[in-house]
Amino acid sequence: MAQDPNLERDDMEPQEEMTVTLTLDDGSELECVVLTIFTAGERDYIALLPMDGPEAEEGEVYLYRYFEKEDGQPNLENIEDDEEYEIVADAFDELLDEAEYDELVGEDEE
């Protein structure tokens, strides 16, 4: 499922999850939670988790190139290159492993 790289930032209250709305190729919209924005190589990327639908139930995470335009508006680009995608997916997996480790260590200290 390909997504249009257009990104809309939803209004956010303090301490709420940041969400974005992806516009899919078929024109439908998919609300996603921003899991993290991270760097891999020399670029920034964003990991999005759908909030509803089969993608959410499967825990499918979408990875995109992330940057801000000159006016400060966030923007996403599809990752077209398989090699780049593998690098980004590996970096995201490492982040998940670190978060899991930090959570386990934090529980042991209590």
Jmol script that loads the backbone (N, CA, C; Angstrom):
load data "model"
ATOM      1  N   MET A   1       0.845  -1.166   0.000  1.00  0.00           N
ATOM      2  CA  MET A   1       0.000   0.000   0.000  1.00  0.00           C
ATOM      3  C   MET A   1       0.891   1.230   0.000  1.00  0.00           C
ATOM      4  N   ALA A   2       0.830   2.027  -1.032  1.00  0.00           N
ATOM      5  CA  ALA A   2       1.653   3.231  -1.119  1.00  0.00           C
ATOM      6  C   ALA A   2       0.871   4.418  -0.588  1.00  0.00           C
ATOM      7  N   GLN A   3       1.581   5.316   0.025  1.00  0.00           N
ATOM      8  CA  GLN A   3       0.954   6.503   0.565  1.00  0.00           C
ATOM      9  C   GLN A   3       1.480   7.722  -0.174  1.00  0.00           C
ATOM     10  N   ASP A   4       0.618   8.716  -0.290  1.00  0.00           N
ATOM     11  CA  ASP A   4       1.027   9.998  -0.810  1.00  0.00           C
ATOM     12  C   ASP A   4       1.923  10.647   0.236  1.00  0.00           C
ATOM     13  N   PRO A   5       3.038  11.218  -0.162  1.00  0.00           N
ATOM     14  CA  PRO A   5       3.942  11.775   0.836  1.00  0.00           C
ATOM     15  C   PRO A   5       3.440  13.059   1.477  1.00  0.00           C
ATOM     16  N   ASN A   6       2.220  13.500   1.163  1.00  0.00           N
ATOM     17  CA  ASN A   6       1.696  14.690   1.823  1.00  0.00           C
ATOM     18  C   ASN A   6       1.384  14.373   3.268  1.00  0.00           C
ATOM     19  N   LEU A   7       1.674  15.309   4.126  1.00  0.00           N
ATOM     20  CA  LEU A   7       1.518  15.110   5.553  1.00  0.00           C
ATOM     21  C   LEU A   7       0.717  16.259   6.116  1.00  0.00           C
ATOM     22  N   GLU A   8      -0.262  15.942   6.931  1.00  0.00           N
ATOM     23  CA  GLU A   8      -0.994  16.961   7.644  1.00  0.00           C
ATOM     24  C   GLU A   8      -0.756  16.735   9.121  1.00  0.00           C
ATOM     25  N   ARG A   9      -0.318  17.769   9.810  1.00  0.00           N
ATOM     26  CA  ARG A   9      -0.118  17.656  11.251  1.00  0.00           C
ATOM     27  C   ARG A   9      -1.436  18.012  11.914  1.00  0.00           C
ATOM     28  N   ASP A  10      -1.959  17.121  12.741  1.00  0.00           N
ATOM     29  CA  ASP A  10      -3.193  17.381  13.454  1.00  0.00           C
ATOM     30  C   ASP A  10      -2.911  18.293  14.636  1.00  0.00           C
ATOM     31  N   ASP A  11      -3.931  19.055  15.034  1.00  0.00           N
ATOM     32  CA  ASP A  11      -3.770  19.902  16.211  1.00  0.00           C
ATOM     33  C   ASP A  11      -3.482  19.027  17.410  1.00  0.00           C
ATOM     34  N   MET A  12      -2.604  19.514  18.258  1.00  0.00           N
ATOM     35  CA  MET A  12      -2.140  18.707  19.383  1.00  0.00           C
ATOM     36  C   MET A  12      -2.349  19.453  20.679  1.00  0.00           C
ATOM     37  N   GLU A  13      -2.878  18.806  21.662  1.00  0.00           N
ATOM     38  CA  GLU A  13      -2.918  19.324  23.021  1.00  0.00           C
ATOM     39  C   GLU A  13      -1.641  18.874  23.700  1.00  0.00           C
ATOM     40  N   PRO A  14      -1.152  19.627  24.663  1.00  0.00           N
ATOM     41  CA  PRO A  14       0.044  19.171  25.384  1.00  0.00           C
ATOM     42  C   PRO A  14      -0.163  17.783  25.971  1.00  0.00           C
ATOM     43  N   GLN A  15       0.864  16.979  25.917  1.00  0.00           N
ATOM     44  CA  GLN A  15       0.911  15.642  26.489  1.00  0.00           C
ATOM     45  C   GLN A  15       0.031  14.631  25.748  1.00  0.00           C
ATOM     46  N   GLU A  16      -0.470  14.986  24.570  1.00  0.00           N
ATOM     47  CA  GLU A  16      -1.198  14.025  23.745  1.00  0.00           C
ATOM     48  C   GLU A  16      -0.235  13.444  22.728  1.00  0.00           C
ATOM     49  N   GLU A  17      -0.584  12.269  22.203  1.00  0.00           N
ATOM     50  CA  GLU A  17       0.232  11.682  21.155  1.00  0.00           C
ATOM     51  C   GLU A  17       0.155  12.552  19.910  1.00  0.00           C
ATOM     52  N   MET A  18       1.274  12.670  19.208  1.00  0.00           N
ATOM     53  CA  MET A  18       1.261  13.388  17.947  1.00  0.00           C
ATOM     54  C   MET A  18       0.734  12.435  16.889  1.00  0.00           C
ATOM     55  N   THR A  19      -0.200  12.908  16.107  1.00  0.00           N
ATOM     56  CA  THR A  19      -0.749  12.089  15.032  1.00  0.00           C
ATOM     57  C   THR A  19      -0.636  12.841  13.715  1.00  0.00           C
ATOM     58  N   VAL A  20      -0.623  12.075  12.655  1.00  0.00           N
ATOM     59  CA  VAL A  20      -0.634  12.628  11.304  1.00  0.00           C
ATOM     60  C   VAL A  20      -1.668  11.866  10.492  1.00  0.00           C
ATOM     61  N   THR A  21      -2.136  12.500   9.446  1.00  0.00           N
ATOM     62  CA  THR A  21      -3.079  11.862   8.541  1.00  0.00           C
ATOM     63  C   THR A  21      -2.391  11.656   7.204  1.00  0.00           C
ATOM     64  N   LEU A  22      -2.257  10.387   6.810  1.00  0.00           N
ATOM     65  CA  LEU A  22      -1.698  10.053   5.502  1.00  0.00           C
ATOM     66  C   LEU A  22      -2.823  10.010   4.484  1.00  0.00           C
ATOM     67  N   THR A  23      -2.574  10.530   3.294  1.00  0.00           N
ATOM     68  CA  THR A  23      -3.522  10.396   2.195  1.00  0.00           C
ATOM     69  C   THR A  23      -3.018   9.259   1.318  1.00  0.00           C
ATOM     70  N   LEU A  24      -3.810   8.193   1.219  1.00  0.00           N
ATOM     71  CA  LEU A  24      -3.420   7.013   0.452  1.00  0.00           C
ATOM     72  C   LEU A  24      -3.631   7.241  -1.038  1.00  0.00           C
ATOM     73  N   ASP A  25      -3.057   6.364  -1.842  1.00  0.00           N
ATOM     74  CA  ASP A  25      -3.168   6.477  -3.298  1.00  0.00           C
ATOM     75  C   ASP A  25      -4.613   6.496  -3.776  1.00  0.00           C
ATOM     76  N   ASP A  26      -5.486   5.784  -3.058  1.00  0.00           N
ATOM     77  CA  ASP A  26      -6.895   5.725  -3.473  1.00  0.00           C
ATOM     78  C   ASP A  26      -7.706   6.916  -2.969  1.00  0.00           C
ATOM     79  N   GLY A  27      -7.045   7.888  -2.336  1.00  0.00           N
ATOM     80  CA  GLY A  27      -7.733   9.079  -1.848  1.00  0.00           C
ATOM     81  C   GLY A  27      -8.247   8.967  -0.418  1.00  0.00           C
ATOM     82  N   SER A  28      -8.233   7.754   0.129  1.00  0.00           N
ATOM     83  CA  SER A  28      -8.686   7.597   1.509  1.00  0.00           C
ATOM     84  C   SER A  28      -7.598   8.109   2.451  1.00  0.00           C
ATOM     85  N   GLU A  29      -8.000   8.347   3.702  1.00  0.00           N
ATOM     86  CA  GLU A  29      -7.053   8.858   4.685  1.00  0.00           C
ATOM     87  C   GLU A  29      -6.840   7.841   5.785  1.00  0.00           C
ATOM     88  N   LEU A  30      -5.644   7.835   6.346  1.00  0.00           N
ATOM     89  CA  LEU A  30      -5.275   6.904   7.399  1.00  0.00           C
ATOM     90  C   LEU A  30      -4.626   7.691   8.525  1.00  0.00           C
ATOM     91  N   GLU A  31      -5.261   7.669   9.692  1.00  0.00           N
ATOM     92  CA  GLU A  31      -4.749   8.356  10.875  1.00  0.00           C
ATOM     93  C   GLU A  31      -3.654   7.494  11.510  1.00  0.00           C
ATOM     94  N   CYS A  32      -2.498   8.103  11.789  1.00  0.00           N
ATOM     95  CA  CYS A  32      -1.357   7.380  12.351  1.00  0.00           C
ATOM     96  C   CYS A  32      -0.781   8.121  13.547  1.00  0.00           C
ATOM     97  N   VAL A  33      -0.261   7.348  14.492  1.00  0.00           N
ATOM     98  CA  VAL A  33       0.477   7.898  15.621  1.00  0.00           C
ATOM     99  C   VAL A  33       1.940   7.986  15.221  1.00  0.00           C
ATOM    100  N   VAL A  34       2.583   9.097  15.553  1.00  0.00           N
ATOM    101  CA  VAL A  34       4.018   9.237  15.309  1.00  0.00           C
ATOM    102  C   VAL A  34       4.737   8.482  16.423  1.00  0.00           C
ATOM    103  N   LEU A  35       5.426   7.407  16.060  1.00  0.00           N
ATOM    104  CA  LEU A  35       6.185   6.641  17.048  1.00  0.00           C
ATOM    105  C   LEU A  35       7.486   7.349  17.390  1.00  0.00           C
ATOM    106  N   THR A  36       8.191   7.797  16.359  1.00  0.00           N
ATOM    107  CA  THR A  36       9.459   8.481  16.580  1.00  0.00           C
ATOM    108  C   THR A  36       9.939   9.116  15.285  1.00  0.00           C
ATOM    109  N   ILE A  37      10.787  10.113  15.442  1.00  0.00           N
ATOM    110  CA  ILE A  37      11.542  10.670  14.331  1.00  0.00           C
ATOM    111  C   ILE A  37      12.997  10.384  14.670  1.00  0.00           C
ATOM    112  N   PHE A  38      13.723   9.771  13.747  1.00  0.00           N
ATOM    113  CA  PHE A  38      15.075   9.325  14.048  1.00  0.00           C
ATOM    114  C   PHE A  38      15.983   9.537  12.843  1.00  0.00           C
ATOM    115  N   THR A  39      17.277   9.468  13.097  1.00  0.00           N
ATOM    116  CA  THR A  39      18.269   9.652  12.043  1.00  0.00           C
ATOM    117  C   THR A  39      18.894   8.311  11.690  1.00  0.00           C
ATOM    118  N   ALA A  40      19.031   8.064  10.401  1.00  0.00           N
ATOM    119  CA  ALA A  40      19.748   6.888   9.892  1.00  0.00           C
ATOM    120  C   ALA A  40      20.598   7.403   8.738  1.00  0.00           C
ATOM    121  N   GLY A  41      21.880   7.095   8.792  1.00  0.00           N
ATOM    122  CA  GLY A  41      22.770   7.690   7.799  1.00  0.00           C
ATOM    123  C   GLY A  41      22.827   9.176   8.069  1.00  0.00           C
ATOM    124  N   GLU A  42      22.568   9.964   7.070  1.00  0.00           N
ATOM    125  CA  GLU A  42      22.598  11.419   7.240  1.00  0.00           C
ATOM    126  C   GLU A  42      21.233  12.044   7.037  1.00  0.00           C
ATOM    127  N   ARG A  43      20.176  11.244   7.094  1.00  0.00           N
ATOM    128  CA  ARG A  43      18.823  11.758   6.881  1.00  0.00           C
ATOM    129  C   ARG A  43      17.946  11.453   8.084  1.00  0.00           C
ATOM    130  N   ASP A  44      16.856  12.215   8.192  1.00  0.00           N
ATOM    131  CA  ASP A  44      15.863  11.963   9.230  1.00  0.00           C
ATOM    132  C   ASP A  44      14.729  11.144   8.642  1.00  0.00           C
ATOM    133  N   TYR A  45      14.170  10.298   9.481  1.00  0.00           N
ATOM    134  CA  TYR A  45      13.058   9.432   9.088  1.00  0.00           C
ATOM    135  C   TYR A  45      11.994   9.473  10.176  1.00  0.00           C
ATOM    136  N   ILE A  46      10.799   9.065   9.802  1.00  0.00           N
ATOM    137  CA  ILE A  46       9.687   9.041  10.744  1.00  0.00           C
ATOM    138  C   ILE A  46       9.042   7.659  10.699  1.00  0.00           C
ATOM    139  N   ALA A  47       8.641   7.164  11.872  1.00  0.00           N
ATOM    140  CA  ALA A  47       7.948   5.876  11.977  1.00  0.00           C
ATOM    141  C   ALA A  47       6.513   6.155  12.405  1.00  0.00           C
ATOM    142  N   LEU A  48       5.565   5.662  11.622  1.00  0.00           N
ATOM    143  CA  LEU A  48       4.143   5.896  11.870  1.00  0.00           C
ATOM    144  C   LEU A  48       3.420   4.577  12.082  1.00  0.00           C
ATOM    145  N   LEU A  49       2.514   4.572  13.060  1.00  0.00           N
ATOM    146  CA  LEU A  49       1.707   3.393  13.361  1.00  0.00           C
ATOM    147  C   LEU A  49       0.240   3.743  13.138  1.00  0.00           C
ATOM    148  N   PRO A  50      -0.433   3.065  12.193  1.00  0.00           N
ATOM    149  CA  PRO A  50      -1.856   3.330  11.956  1.00  0.00           C
ATOM    150  C   PRO A  50      -2.679   3.105  13.234  1.00  0.00           C
ATOM    151  N   MET A  51      -3.706   3.929  13.421  1.00  0.00           N
ATOM    152  CA  MET A  51      -4.533   3.851  14.627  1.00  0.00           C
ATOM    153  C   MET A  51      -5.716   2.897  14.452  1.00  0.00           C
ATOM    154  N   ASP A  52      -6.187   2.714  13.211  1.00  0.00           N
ATOM    155  CA  ASP A  52      -7.354   1.882  12.952  1.00  0.00           C
ATOM    156  C   ASP A  52      -7.115   0.997  11.739  1.00  0.00           C
ATOM    157  N   GLY A  53      -8.003   0.022  11.572  1.00  0.00           N
ATOM    158  CA  GLY A  53      -7.960  -0.816  10.384  1.00  0.00           C
ATOM    159  C   GLY A  53      -7.038  -2.009  10.530  1.00  0.00           C
ATOM    160  N   PRO A  54      -6.936  -2.787   9.455  1.00  0.00           N
ATOM    161  CA  PRO A  54      -6.121  -4.011   9.484  1.00  0.00           C
ATOM    162  C   PRO A  54      -4.641  -3.729   9.732  1.00  0.00           C
ATOM    163  N   GLU A  55      -4.152  -2.578   9.237  1.00  0.00           N
ATOM    164  CA  GLU A  55      -2.745  -2.232   9.452  1.00  0.00           C
ATOM    165  C   GLU A  55      -2.448  -2.074  10.937  1.00  0.00           C
ATOM    166  N   ALA A  56      -3.382  -1.461  11.665  1.00  0.00           N
ATOM    167  CA  ALA A  56      -3.210  -1.252  13.108  1.00  0.00           C
ATOM    168  C   ALA A  56      -3.226  -2.584  13.843  1.00  0.00           C
ATOM    169  N   GLU A  57      -4.142  -3.461  13.453  1.00  0.00           N
ATOM    170  CA  GLU A  57      -4.255  -4.765  14.101  1.00  0.00           C
ATOM    171  C   GLU A  57      -3.001  -5.607  13.891  1.00  0.00           C
ATOM    172  N   GLU A  58      -2.372  -5.459  12.728  1.00  0.00           N
ATOM    173  CA  GLU A  58      -1.159  -6.218  12.419  1.00  0.00           C
ATOM    174  C   GLU A  58       0.088  -5.557  12.993  1.00  0.00           C
ATOM    175  N   GLY A  59      -0.038  -4.332  13.514  1.00  0.00           N
ATOM    176  CA  GLY A  59       1.114  -3.617  14.049  1.00  0.00           C
ATOM    177  C   GLY A  59       2.063  -3.144  12.964  1.00  0.00           C
ATOM    178  N   GLU A  60       1.527  -2.935  11.768  1.00  0.00           N
ATOM    179  CA  GLU A  60       2.342  -2.499  10.643  1.00  0.00           C
ATOM    180  C   GLU A  60       2.824  -1.067  10.874  1.00  0.00           C
ATOM    181  N   VAL A  61       4.118  -0.844  10.705  1.00  0.00           N
ATOM    182  CA  VAL A  61       4.716   0.475  10.890  1.00  0.00           C
ATOM    183  C   VAL A  61       5.164   0.989   9.524  1.00  0.00           C
ATOM    184  N   TYR A  62       4.847   2.258   9.240  1.00  0.00           N
ATOM    185  CA  TYR A  62       5.262   2.881   7.991  1.00  0.00           C
ATOM    186  C   TYR A  62       6.481   3.751   8.258  1.00  0.00           C
ATOM    187  N   LEU A  63       7.482   3.634   7.402  1.00  0.00           N
ATOM    188  CA  LEU A  63       8.706   4.422   7.517  1.00  0.00           C
ATOM    189  C   LEU A  63       8.816   5.343   6.306  1.00  0.00           C
ATOM    190  N   TYR A  64       9.116   6.621   6.561  1.00  0.00           N
ATOM    191  CA  TYR A  64       9.267   7.623   5.512  1.00  0.00           C
ATOM    192  C   TYR A  64      10.473   8.495   5.790  1.00  0.00           C
ATOM    193  N   ARG A  65      11.010   9.108   4.735  1.00  0.00           N
ATOM    194  CA  ARG A  65      11.970  10.197   4.927  1.00  0.00           C
ATOM    195  C   ARG A  65      11.177  11.356   5.523  1.00  0.00           C
ATOM    196  N   TYR A  66      11.812  12.073   6.443  1.00  0.00           N
ATOM    197  CA  TYR A  66      11.148  13.187   7.099  1.00  0.00           C
ATOM    198  C   TYR A  66      12.019  14.434   6.991  1.00  0.00           C
ATOM    199  N   PHE A  67      11.407  15.546   6.672  1.00  0.00           N
ATOM    200  CA  PHE A  67      12.110  16.826   6.697  1.00  0.00           C
ATOM    201  C   PHE A  67      11.084  17.925   6.878  1.00  0.00           C
ATOM    202  N   GLU A  68      11.587  19.080   7.267  1.00  0.00           N
ATOM    203  CA  GLU A  68      10.715  20.246   7.402  1.00  0.00           C
ATOM    204  C   GLU A  68      11.030  21.218   6.279  1.00  0.00           C
ATOM    205  N   LYS A  69       9.987  21.775   5.697  1.00  0.00           N
ATOM    206  CA  LYS A  69      10.148  22.759   4.638  1.00  0.00           C
ATOM    207  C   LYS A  69      10.671  24.057   5.253  1.00  0.00           C
ATOM    208  N   GLU A  70      11.032  25.001   4.404  1.00  0.00           N
ATOM    209  CA  GLU A  70      11.552  26.284   4.878  1.00  0.00           C
ATOM    210  C   GLU A  70      10.581  26.991   5.802  1.00  0.00           C
ATOM    211  N   ASP A  71       9.267  26.780   5.579  1.00  0.00           N
ATOM    212  CA  ASP A  71       8.267  27.439   6.431  1.00  0.00           C
ATOM    213  C   ASP A  71       8.004  26.653   7.717  1.00  0.00           C
ATOM    214  N   GLY A  72       8.768  25.575   7.937  1.00  0.00           N
ATOM    215  CA  GLY A  72       8.635  24.802   9.170  1.00  0.00           C
ATOM    216  C   GLY A  72       7.606  23.686   9.101  1.00  0.00           C
ATOM    217  N   GLN A  73       6.904  23.555   7.983  1.00  0.00           N
ATOM    218  CA  GLN A  73       5.897  22.506   7.836  1.00  0.00           C
ATOM    219  C   GLN A  73       6.578  21.156   7.612  1.00  0.00           C
ATOM    220  N   PRO A  74       6.109  20.119   8.317  1.00  0.00           N
ATOM    221  CA  PRO A  74       6.692  18.788   8.123  1.00  0.00           C
ATOM    222  C   PRO A  74       6.319  18.223   6.763  1.00  0.00           C
ATOM    223  N   ASN A  75       7.202  17.377   6.230  1.00  0.00           N
ATOM    224  CA  ASN A  75       6.949  16.752   4.939  1.00  0.00           C
ATOM    225  C   ASN A  75       7.528  15.342   4.945  1.00  0.00           C
ATOM    226  N   LEU A  76       6.881  14.446   4.229  1.00  0.00           N
ATOM    227  CA  LEU A  76       7.323  13.059   4.118  1.00  0.00           C
ATOM    228  C   LEU A  76       7.626  12.736   2.664  1.00  0.00           C
ATOM    229  N   GLU A  77       8.588  11.831   2.481  1.00  0.00           N
ATOM    230  CA  GLU A  77       8.870  11.292   1.149  1.00  0.00           C
ATOM    231  C   GLU A  77       8.929   9.783   1.259  1.00  0.00           C
ATOM    232  N   ASN A  78       8.412   9.111   0.250  1.00  0.00           N
ATOM    233  CA  ASN A  78       8.529   7.661   0.200  1.00  0.00           C
ATOM    234  C   ASN A  78       9.997   7.270   0.065  1.00  0.00           C
ATOM    235  N   ILE A  79      10.353   6.131   0.632  1.00  0.00           N
ATOM    236  CA  ILE A  79      11.693   5.560   0.475  1.00  0.00           C
ATOM    237  C   ILE A  79      11.605   4.602  -0.701  1.00  0.00           C
ATOM    238  N   GLU A  80      12.179   4.978  -1.816  1.00  0.00           N
ATOM    239  CA  GLU A  80      12.054   4.206  -3.052  1.00  0.00           C
ATOM    240  C   GLU A  80      13.122   3.127  -3.190  1.00  0.00           C
ATOM    241  N   ASP A  81      14.288   3.349  -2.587  1.00  0.00           N
ATOM    242  CA  ASP A  81      15.434   2.469  -2.749  1.00  0.00           C
ATOM    243  C   ASP A  81      15.411   1.356  -1.698  1.00  0.00           C
ATOM    244  N   ASP A  82      15.499   0.097  -2.144  1.00  0.00           N
ATOM    245  CA  ASP A  82      15.461  -1.047  -1.227  1.00  0.00           C
ATOM    246  C   ASP A  82      16.610  -1.018  -0.225  1.00  0.00           C
ATOM    247  N   GLU A  83      17.790  -0.642  -0.693  1.00  0.00           N
ATOM    248  CA  GLU A  83      18.958  -0.600   0.197  1.00  0.00           C
ATOM    249  C   GLU A  83      18.760   0.454   1.298  1.00  0.00           C
ATOM    250  N   GLU A  84      18.261   1.633   0.898  1.00  0.00           N
ATOM    251  CA  GLU A  84      17.985   2.683   1.886  1.00  0.00           C
ATOM    252  C   GLU A  84      16.921   2.206   2.879  1.00  0.00           C
ATOM    253  N   TYR A  85      15.884   1.543   2.364  1.00  0.00           N
ATOM    254  CA  TYR A  85      14.824   1.060   3.248  1.00  0.00           C
ATOM    255  C   TYR A  85      15.376   0.072   4.278  1.00  0.00           C
ATOM    256  N   GLU A  86      16.242  -0.823   3.847  1.00  0.00           N
ATOM    257  CA  GLU A  86      16.842  -1.798   4.772  1.00  0.00           C
ATOM    258  C   GLU A  86      17.637  -1.100   5.872  1.00  0.00           C
ATOM    259  N   ILE A  87      18.393  -0.075   5.509  1.00  0.00           N
ATOM    260  CA  ILE A  87      19.165   0.687   6.491  1.00  0.00           C
ATOM    261  C   ILE A  87      18.224   1.339   7.501  1.00  0.00           C
ATOM    262  N   VAL A  88      17.154   1.932   7.007  1.00  0.00           N
ATOM    263  CA  VAL A  88      16.184   2.619   7.871  1.00  0.00           C
ATOM    264  C   VAL A  88      15.461   1.612   8.766  1.00  0.00           C
ATOM    265  N   ALA A  89      15.028   0.492   8.192  1.00  0.00           N
ATOM    266  CA  ALA A  89      14.328  -0.531   8.977  1.00  0.00           C
ATOM    267  C   ALA A  89      15.239  -1.092  10.075  1.00  0.00           C
ATOM    268  N   ASP A  90      16.508  -1.323   9.751  1.00  0.00           N
ATOM    269  CA  ASP A  90      17.459  -1.815  10.757  1.00  0.00           C
ATOM    270  C   ASP A  90      17.653  -0.791  11.867  1.00  0.00           C
ATOM    271  N   ALA A  91      17.764   0.494  11.502  1.00  0.00           N
ATOM    272  CA  ALA A  91      17.932   1.549  12.512  1.00  0.00           C
ATOM    273  C   ALA A  91      16.701   1.621  13.418  1.00  0.00           C
ATOM    274  N   PHE A  92      15.510   1.475  12.833  1.00  0.00           N
ATOM    275  CA  PHE A  92      14.283   1.497  13.627  1.00  0.00           C
ATOM    276  C   PHE A  92      14.226   0.285  14.563  1.00  0.00           C
ATOM    277  N   ASP A  93      14.605  -0.887  14.059  1.00  0.00           N
ATOM    278  CA  ASP A  93      14.635  -2.090  14.899  1.00  0.00           C
ATOM    279  C   ASP A  93      15.590  -1.909  16.075  1.00  0.00           C
ATOM    280  N   GLU A  94      16.750  -1.276  15.827  1.00  0.00           N
ATOM    281  CA  GLU A  94      17.698  -1.009  16.907  1.00  0.00           C
ATOM    282  C   GLU A  94      17.088  -0.086  17.955  1.00  0.00           C
ATOM    283  N   LEU A  95      16.343   0.929  17.507  1.00  0.00           N
ATOM    284  CA  LEU A  95      15.665   1.822  18.445  1.00  0.00           C
ATOM    285  C   LEU A  95      14.681   1.053  19.308  1.00  0.00           C
ATOM    286  N   LEU A  96      13.942   0.146  18.688  1.00  0.00           N
ATOM    287  CA  LEU A  96      12.980  -0.667  19.442  1.00  0.00           C
ATOM    288  C   LEU A  96      13.691  -1.549  20.454  1.00  0.00           C
ATOM    289  N   ASP A  97      14.799  -2.160  20.034  1.00  0.00           N
ATOM    290  CA  ASP A  97      15.574  -3.011  20.946  1.00  0.00           C
ATOM    291  C   ASP A  97      16.098  -2.197  22.123  1.00  0.00           C
ATOM    292  N   GLU A  98      16.611  -0.981  21.863  1.00  0.00           N
ATOM    293  CA  GLU A  98      17.114  -0.119  22.937  1.00  0.00           C
ATOM    294  C   GLU A  98      16.004   0.276  23.895  1.00  0.00           C
ATOM    295  N   ALA A  99      14.831   0.609  23.351  1.00  0.00           N
ATOM    296  CA  ALA A  99      13.704   1.007  24.186  1.00  0.00           C
ATOM    297  C   ALA A  99      13.269  -0.157  25.069  1.00  0.00           C
ATOM    298  N   GLU A 100      13.233  -1.349  24.483  1.00  0.00           N
ATOM    299  CA  GLU A 100      12.866  -2.548  25.240  1.00  0.00           C
ATOM    300  C   GLU A 100      13.887  -2.802  26.346  1.00  0.00           C
ATOM    301  N   TYR A 101      15.165  -2.659  26.035  1.00  0.00           N
ATOM    302  CA  TYR A 101      16.235  -2.861  27.009  1.00  0.00           C
ATOM    303  C   TYR A 101      16.116  -1.828  28.132  1.00  0.00           C
ATOM    304  N   ASP A 102      15.913  -0.559  27.760  1.00  0.00           N
ATOM    305  CA  ASP A 102      15.788   0.493  28.766  1.00  0.00           C
ATOM    306  C   ASP A 102      14.595   0.231  29.680  1.00  0.00           C
ATOM    307  N   GLU A 103      13.504  -0.267  29.111  1.00  0.00           N
ATOM    308  CA  GLU A 103      12.316  -0.572  29.899  1.00  0.00           C
ATOM    309  C   GLU A 103      12.609  -1.715  30.873  1.00  0.00           C
ATOM    310  N   LEU A 104      13.297  -2.742  30.402  1.00  0.00           N
ATOM    311  CA  LEU A 104      13.648  -3.880  31.271  1.00  0.00           C
ATOM    312  C   LEU A 104      14.602  -3.453  32.383  1.00  0.00           C
ATOM    313  N   VAL A 105      15.608  -2.669  32.051  1.00  0.00           N
ATOM    314  CA  VAL A 105      16.575  -2.204  33.049  1.00  0.00           C
ATOM    315  C   VAL A 105      15.872  -1.312  34.065  1.00  0.00           C
ATOM    316  N   GLY A 106      14.987  -0.453  33.584  1.00  0.00           N
ATOM    317  CA  GLY A 106      14.236   0.435  34.489  1.00  0.00           C
ATOM    318  C   GLY A 106      13.397  -0.335  35.474  1.00  0.00           C
ATOM    319  N   GLU A 107      12.774  -1.438  35.036  1.00  0.00           N
ATOM    320  CA  GLU A 107      11.961  -2.270  35.929  1.00  0.00           C
ATOM    321  C   GLU A 107      12.835  -2.962  36.954  1.00  0.00           C
ATOM    322  N   ASP A 108      14.032  -3.392  36.568  1.00  0.00           N
ATOM    323  CA  ASP A 108      14.936  -4.087  37.497  1.00  0.00           C
ATOM    324  C   ASP A 108      15.428  -3.164  38.605  1.00  0.00           C
ATOM    325  N   GLU A 109      15.551  -1.868  38.298  1.00  0.00           N
ATOM    326  CA  GLU A 109      16.069  -0.921  39.278  1.00  0.00           C
ATOM    327  C   GLU A 109      15.056  -0.570  40.354  1.00  0.00           C
ATOM    328  N   GLU A 110      13.775  -0.780  40.100  1.00  0.00           N
ATOM    329  CA  GLU A 110      12.731  -0.409  41.058  1.00  0.00           C
ATOM    330  C   GLU A 110      12.647  -1.408  42.200  1.00  0.00           C
TER     331      GLU A 110
END
end "model"
wireframe off; spacefill off
backbone 0.3
color backbone group
